[in-house]
Amino acid sequence: MTLDMVNRGQKIEILSIPDEKIRVQAIRLGLYEGAKLVCSEKVLAGPVVLQNRFQEIAIGRKLAQTIKVKAV
């Protein structure tokens, strides 16, 4: 499944970030393949907000559609 399909409160693990440039930037924010995160908010037709420890990161819906994840 892709990141845009997760539900609020769901725990996920990132499987792949296909775009290399985005992958490099995401690593700086703590988003990498194998990272376990929680979806803290999902704005209707807007971003998906992920919580990584004490940090929240908003991922745009279009980008979220390219990131593969699995529920944990």
N, C-alpha and C positions, 0 to 999 in steps of 0.2 A: 504494500500500500504506500501511498505518498503522504507527505506531511500535511497537506491540506485536508486529508480525510480523518485525521485524529479528532477525538472528542475532548472537551474540556476536562481536566483532571486525569487524563490518561497518561500512563508512563510509557515512554517509547525508547527505542534504541535506533540510532541513525545507522543505516546500512550503506548508503552511498550518496555522494554529492557529485553529480556527473561533470559539472563545469570546473575545470582546474583553477581558473582565476577566483571563482567564488569559493572553492574549497580552501584555498590559501587564506582568504579573508576570514572565512568561517572559523578556521583553526585558531585565529587570534581571539575570537570571541568564545572559545571553548566548545565549538560545534565541530565535531570530527567523527569519522566513521568509527562506530563502537561506543560513542558517548550515550549515556543514559540520561534522559531529560523528562520533564513533566510539562504537559500543555496546560498553562495556567489560564489562558483565555483564547477564545476564537471569535474574532470580530466578524459579524455577518458581512460577506463580500469584502472583507478587509484582511489585515494580517493575522497570523497565528503567533501567539505570544508563548515562548518557551521559557521555562525556569530551569536554570543550571546553578545549583547551590543557592546563593543569595543574589543572583543576577537574573534579570529578565531580558529577553531578546525578542524583538518583533521581527518576524519573517514575512515579507510580502506574499500575498496569495499566489502570484504567478511563479515566484521562486519556489514556494512550498510545493507546488505541483511537480517540481523536478527532483525533489529530495526523497529518496526511498527510505522508509522506516518500518519497524515492526513493533508490535505491542509487547511489553515485558511484564 
